[in-house]
Amino acid sequence: MDILYKIIIDPFVQMGAAPDLLVQTLWEGLVGGVLYSLIALGFVLIFKASGVFNFAQGIMVVFAALTLVGLYELGLNAFVALGLTIVVMLALAWTVERVVLRPLVNQPDIILFMATFGLTYFLIGFGELIFGGDPKVMIAEALYLPKGRLEYKILGGFVTLQKIDIAAAIIASLMVAGLGLFFSKTRIGRALRAVADSHKAALSVGISLEQIWVTVWFAAGLVALVTGIMWGARSDVSFALDIIALKALPVLILGGFTSIPGAIVGGLIIGLGEKLAEFYWGPLVGGGTDSWFAYVIALIFLLFRPQGLFGERIIERV
C-alpha cells in the first residue's frame, strides 16, 4: 500500500503543496515538448514524401549546428554564417536526392531506410573530419538570442523562466505552424500528399519526385538547423544531440508518422510527461526517468494504438 500511495496519491499531494514547482515543471516540459515537435516534424515531412523513416534526421541537427558555428569561427558575421548554412543544407538536400534517393526509386522501403543509416554515419565521419569531435558553444549572443532569466511570483512561490527557453518556444512554434500551413495550403503541399499516397500515381499526373524530395529534405534541413541552434543555445553543440533528436521516435509513435498535427501533440505529451515523471516519480526509481519514460509511453501506444493518435489505420486485404 505504501508503494501505491507514493505512486498514485503522493504526487497529487506534492502538486497541491507546491503549485509553483508544478508550474515550473510544466513550463520546462512545454519548452522541451515544442522542440521535440520540431524535430519530429522533420521526420514526418520525409516520411510523407518517401515512406521512409529518416534515421539521419538526428545527425542533420548536429551537422547544421556545427556548420553554423564552424563558419562563424572562420570570422564570418553570424547572419552571413547562418545564410551560408542554409545554402549548405540546400546543397545537402540536392545531393541526397541525386546520390541516394534517385537511384533507389521504387525499391523496398527497407533499402531506403538503410540508405539513411549510411547517410548518418557518413555525416558523422564528415562532421568529425571538418569540425572535430569536441563540443562547441552555440553563437547565441551573435544571433541576438536572449540570455538571462525572468522570475515571477506565482501561487506563493517563484517560477524561473530562462529567456532562451522563451525564445526557443516562440521560434519553434512559429516554424511548426508555418511549415504546417505551407504543406497543407500550397501546391507543393498538395503534391506532397499525392507523392505520399503513390509515387507512380504522382508521376503519372506530372508531379516531379525530384522537386518534392529536394523540397522536403531542404525543409527537414531547416528544421534541423533551427533545432540545433535552440538545443545548442540551451547546452552546447556536440554529437550527443544526435541521441536527443532520436527522442522524436516516441513522438512519432504517439502522433502518427504521417501527421503534422500528430507531431505537435505527440511532442507536447512527451515533453510534459517526461518532466512530470522525472519530478514526481523519479525519486522512487533513483532518477533518470526522462531517458526512458518516453519509450515506455510509446510501447504502450504500440500495443493498443499502433497507428498513433492521428495516424491512419492501414488495413491490408489478404
C-alpha positions as CSV (number, residue, x, y, z in Angstrom):
1,M,0.0,0.0,0.0
2,D,2.9,2.4,0.7
3,I,4.2,1.9,-2.8
4,L,0.7,2.6,-4.3
5,Y,0.4,5.7,-2.2
6,K,3.7,7.0,-3.3
7,I,3.0,6.3,-6.9
8,I,-0.7,7.5,-7.1
9,I,-1.5,9.7,-4.2
10,D,1.7,11.4,-3.2
11,P,2.3,13.2,-6.5
12,F,-1.0,14.9,-6.2
13,V,-0.3,15.9,-2.6
14,Q,3.0,17.4,-3.8
15,M,1.2,19.3,-6.5
16,G,-1.1,20.8,-4.0
17,A,1.6,21.6,-1.5
18,A,3.9,23.3,-4.1
19,P,1.9,24.6,-7.0
20,D,4.8,26.9,-8.1
21,L,7.0,23.8,-8.6
22,L,4.2,22.3,-10.7
23,V,4.1,25.4,-12.9
24,Q,7.9,25.4,-13.2
25,T,7.8,21.7,-14.3
26,L,5.0,22.3,-16.8
27,W,6.9,25.2,-18.3
28,E,10.1,23.2,-18.8
29,G,8.1,20.3,-20.2
30,L,6.3,22.7,-22.6
31,V,9.6,24.0,-24.0
32,G,11.0,20.5,-24.4
33,G,7.8,19.3,-26.0
34,V,7.8,22.1,-28.6
35,L,11.4,21.3,-29.5
36,Y,10.5,17.6,-29.8
37,S,7.6,18.5,-32.0
38,L,10.0,20.5,-34.3
39,I,12.4,17.5,-34.5
40,A,9.5,15.1,-35.2
41,L,8.3,17.4,-38.0
42,G,11.5,16.8,-39.9
43,F,10.9,13.1,-39.7
44,V,7.2,13.5,-40.8
45,L,8.0,15.5,-43.9
46,I,10.4,13.0,-45.2
47,F,8.2,10.0,-44.3
48,K,5.3,11.6,-46.1
49,A,7.3,12.1,-49.2
50,S,9.2,8.8,-49.4
51,G,7.5,6.5,-46.9
52,V,10.9,6.0,-45.1
53,F,11.9,6.8,-41.6
54,N,14.9,9.1,-42.0
55,F,17.4,7.8,-39.4
56,A,19.7,10.7,-40.4
57,Q,17.5,13.5,-39.1
58,G,19.3,13.4,-35.8
59,I,22.7,13.9,-37.2
60,M,21.4,16.6,-39.5
61,V,20.6,18.6,-36.4
62,V,24.2,18.2,-35.3
63,F,25.7,18.8,-38.7
64,A,23.6,22.0,-39.3
65,A,24.6,23.5,-35.9
66,L,28.2,22.6,-36.3
67,T,28.3,24.2,-39.8
68,L,26.9,27.4,-38.4
69,V,29.4,27.5,-35.5
70,G,32.3,26.5,-37.8
71,L,31.6,29.2,-40.3
72,Y,31.3,31.8,-37.6
73,E,34.7,30.7,-36.2
74,L,36.2,31.4,-39.6
75,G,35.5,35.0,-38.9
76,L,32.2,35.5,-40.8
77,N,29.3,37.6,-39.5
78,A,26.8,35.4,-37.6
79,F,24.0,36.1,-40.0
80,V,26.2,35.6,-43.1
81,A,27.2,32.2,-41.5
82,L,23.5,31.5,-41.0
83,G,22.7,32.2,-44.6
84,L,25.6,30.1,-45.8
85,T,24.5,27.3,-43.5
86,I,21.1,27.4,-45.2
87,V,22.8,27.1,-48.6
88,V,24.8,24.1,-47.2
89,M,21.5,22.4,-46.1
90,L,20.0,23.0,-49.6
91,A,23.1,21.5,-51.2
92,L,22.8,18.5,-48.8
93,A,19.2,18.1,-49.8
94,W,20.0,18.2,-53.5
95,T,22.9,15.7,-53.0
96,V,20.8,13.3,-51.1
97,E,18.1,13.4,-53.9
98,R,20.7,12.8,-56.6
99,V,23.0,10.3,-54.9
100,V,20.8,8.4,-52.5
101,L,17.1,8.7,-53.5
102,R,17.0,8.8,-57.3
103,P,18.9,5.5,-57.8
104,L,16.5,3.8,-55.3
105,V,13.1,4.9,-56.7
106,N,10.5,2.1,-56.3
107,Q,12.9,0.0,-54.2
108,P,11.6,-1.6,-51.0
109,D,11.3,0.7,-48.0
110,I,13.9,-1.2,-46.0
111,I,16.6,-0.3,-48.6
112,L,15.8,3.4,-48.4
113,F,15.8,3.1,-44.6
114,M,19.3,1.5,-44.7
115,A,20.4,4.3,-47.0
116,T,19.6,6.8,-44.3
117,F,21.7,4.7,-41.9
118,G,24.6,5.1,-44.3
119,L,24.0,8.8,-44.7
120,T,24.0,9.1,-40.9
121,Y,27.4,7.6,-40.5
122,F,28.8,9.5,-43.5
123,L,27.7,12.8,-41.9
124,I,29.2,11.7,-38.5
125,G,32.5,11.0,-40.1
126,F,32.5,14.0,-42.4
127,G,31.4,16.3,-39.5
128,E,34.2,15.0,-37.2
129,L,36.7,15.4,-40.0
130,I,35.7,19.0,-40.7
131,F,34.7,20.3,-37.3
132,G,36.4,17.9,-34.8
133,G,34.7,15.9,-32.1
134,D,34.8,18.4,-29.2
135,P,31.7,20.2,-28.1
136,K,31.3,23.7,-29.3
137,V,29.5,26.8,-27.9
138,M,26.4,28.0,-29.9
139,I,26.8,31.6,-31.0
140,A,23.6,32.7,-29.2
141,E,24.8,36.3,-28.5
142,A,25.9,36.9,-32.0
143,L,22.4,35.8,-33.2
144,Y,20.9,38.1,-30.7
145,L,19.2,35.3,-28.8
146,P,18.3,36.5,-25.3
147,K,20.3,35.5,-22.2
148,G,19.4,35.6,-18.6
149,R,16.2,34.7,-16.8
150,L,12.9,36.1,-15.6
151,E,11.4,35.4,-12.2
152,Y,7.7,35.6,-11.5
153,K,5.9,35.2,-8.2
154,I,3.1,32.6,-8.7
155,L,1.0,30.8,-6.2
156,G,3.1,31.7,-3.3
157,G,6.4,30.8,-4.9
158,F,8.8,31.8,-7.6
159,V,8.8,30.5,-11.2
160,T,12.0,31.0,-13.2
161,L,11.8,31.3,-17.0
162,Q,15.0,31.2,-19.0
163,K,14.9,33.8,-21.8
164,I,16.4,31.4,-24.2
165,D,13.6,28.9,-23.4
166,I,11.0,31.5,-24.1
167,A,12.7,32.4,-27.5
168,A,13.0,28.7,-28.3
169,A,9.3,28.0,-27.6
170,I,8.2,31.0,-29.7
171,I,10.5,30.4,-32.7
172,A,9.8,26.6,-32.7
173,S,6.1,27.2,-32.5
174,L,6.1,29.7,-35.4
175,M,8.2,27.4,-37.5
176,V,5.9,24.4,-36.8
177,A,2.9,26.5,-37.7
178,G,4.5,28.0,-40.8
179,L,5.6,24.6,-42.2
180,G,2.2,23.1,-41.3
181,L,0.4,25.8,-43.3
182,F,2.9,25.6,-46.2
183,F,2.5,21.9,-46.7
184,S,-1.3,22.0,-46.2
185,K,-2.3,25.0,-48.2
186,T,0.2,25.3,-51.1
187,R,0.6,23.4,-54.4
188,I,3.8,21.8,-53.2
189,G,1.9,20.6,-50.1
190,R,-0.8,19.0,-52.3
191,A,1.8,17.4,-54.4
192,L,3.5,16.0,-51.3
193,R,0.3,14.4,-50.2
194,A,0.0,12.8,-53.7
195,V,3.5,11.5,-53.5
196,A,2.8,10.1,-50.1
197,D,-0.2,8.1,-51.5
198,S,1.6,6.7,-54.5
199,H,4.9,7.5,-56.3
200,K,3.7,6.0,-59.6
201,A,0.4,7.9,-59.5
202,A,2.1,11.1,-58.7
203,L,4.5,10.6,-61.6
204,S,1.6,9.8,-63.9
205,V,0.0,13.3,-63.3
206,G,3.2,15.2,-63.9
207,I,4.5,15.6,-60.3
208,S,8.3,15.7,-60.1
209,L,9.5,13.4,-57.4
210,E,12.9,15.1,-57.6
211,Q,11.5,18.5,-56.8
212,I,9.3,17.2,-54.0
213,W,12.2,15.2,-52.4
214,V,14.6,18.2,-52.6
215,T,12.0,20.4,-51.1
216,V,11.1,18.2,-48.2
217,W,14.8,17.3,-47.4
218,F,15.6,21.0,-47.5
219,A,12.7,21.8,-45.2
220,A,13.9,19.0,-42.9
221,G,17.3,20.6,-43.1
222,L,15.9,24.0,-42.0
223,V,14.1,22.2,-39.1
224,A,17.4,20.6,-38.2
225,L,19.2,23.9,-38.2
226,V,16.6,25.7,-36.0
227,T,16.6,22.7,-33.6
228,G,20.4,22.6,-33.5
229,I,20.5,26.4,-32.7
230,M,17.9,26.1,-29.9
231,W,19.2,23.0,-28.3
232,G,22.8,24.2,-28.7
233,A,22.0,27.5,-27.1
234,R,20.5,25.7,-24.1
235,S,23.5,23.4,-23.6
236,D,26.2,23.2,-26.3
237,V,26.7,21.7,-29.8
238,S,28.0,18.2,-29.8
239,F,27.3,14.8,-31.4
240,A,25.3,14.0,-28.2
241,L,22.5,16.0,-29.8
242,D,22.0,13.1,-32.2
243,I,20.7,11.0,-29.3
244,I,18.4,13.8,-28.2
245,A,17.0,14.0,-31.7
246,L,16.0,10.4,-31.7
247,K,13.6,11.2,-28.8
248,A,11.3,12.1,-31.8
249,L,10.7,8.4,-32.4
250,P,8.3,8.1,-29.4
251,V,6.7,11.4,-30.5
252,L,6.1,9.9,-34.0
253,I,4.6,6.7,-32.5
254,L,2.2,8.8,-30.4
255,G,1.2,11.2,-33.1
256,G,1.4,9.1,-36.2
257,F,4.2,9.0,-38.8
258,T,2.3,11.0,-41.4
259,S,0.6,13.6,-39.3
260,I,1.9,17.1,-38.8
261,P,-0.7,17.8,-36.0
262,G,0.3,14.5,-34.5
263,A,3.9,15.6,-34.3
264,I,2.8,18.7,-32.4
265,V,0.5,16.9,-30.0
266,G,2.9,13.9,-29.5
267,G,5.8,16.3,-28.8
268,L,3.9,18.1,-26.1
269,I,2.7,14.9,-24.5
270,I,6.3,13.5,-24.4
271,G,7.8,16.8,-23.2
272,L,5.3,17.4,-20.4
273,G,5.1,13.7,-19.5
274,E,8.8,13.1,-19.0
275,K,9.3,16.3,-16.9
276,L,6.3,15.4,-14.6
277,A,7.5,11.8,-14.3
278,E,11.1,12.9,-13.5
279,F,9.9,15.4,-10.9
280,Y,7.2,13.4,-9.1
281,W,8.2,9.7,-9.7
282,G,11.9,10.0,-10.4
283,P,13.0,9.8,-6.8
284,L,11.1,6.5,-6.4
285,V,13.2,4.8,-9.1
286,G,16.5,6.6,-8.5
287,G,16.0,9.3,-11.1
288,G,16.8,9.2,-14.8
289,T,13.2,8.7,-15.9
290,D,13.5,11.3,-18.6
291,S,15.8,8.9,-20.5
292,W,13.2,6.1,-20.8
293,F,9.8,7.4,-19.9
294,A,9.0,8.4,-23.5
295,Y,9.8,5.0,-24.8
296,V,7.5,3.3,-22.2
297,I,4.7,5.6,-23.4
298,A,5.5,4.7,-27.0
299,L,5.5,1.0,-26.2
300,I,2.0,1.3,-24.6
301,F,0.7,3.0,-27.7
302,L,2.3,0.3,-29.9
303,L,0.3,-2.3,-28.0
304,F,-3.1,-0.6,-28.1
305,R,-3.0,2.0,-30.9
306,P,0.0,1.3,-33.2
307,Q,-1.1,3.9,-35.8
308,G,-0.9,6.7,-33.2
309,L,-3.4,9.4,-32.2
310,F,-3.7,10.9,-35.7
311,G,-2.3,8.2,-37.9
312,E,-4.5,6.2,-40.3
313,R,-5.2,2.6,-39.6
314,I,-3.8,0.5,-42.5
315,I,-5.9,-2.5,-43.5
316,E,-4.4,-4.9,-45.9
317,R,-6.6,-7.5,-47.6
318,V,-5.1,-10.9,-48.0
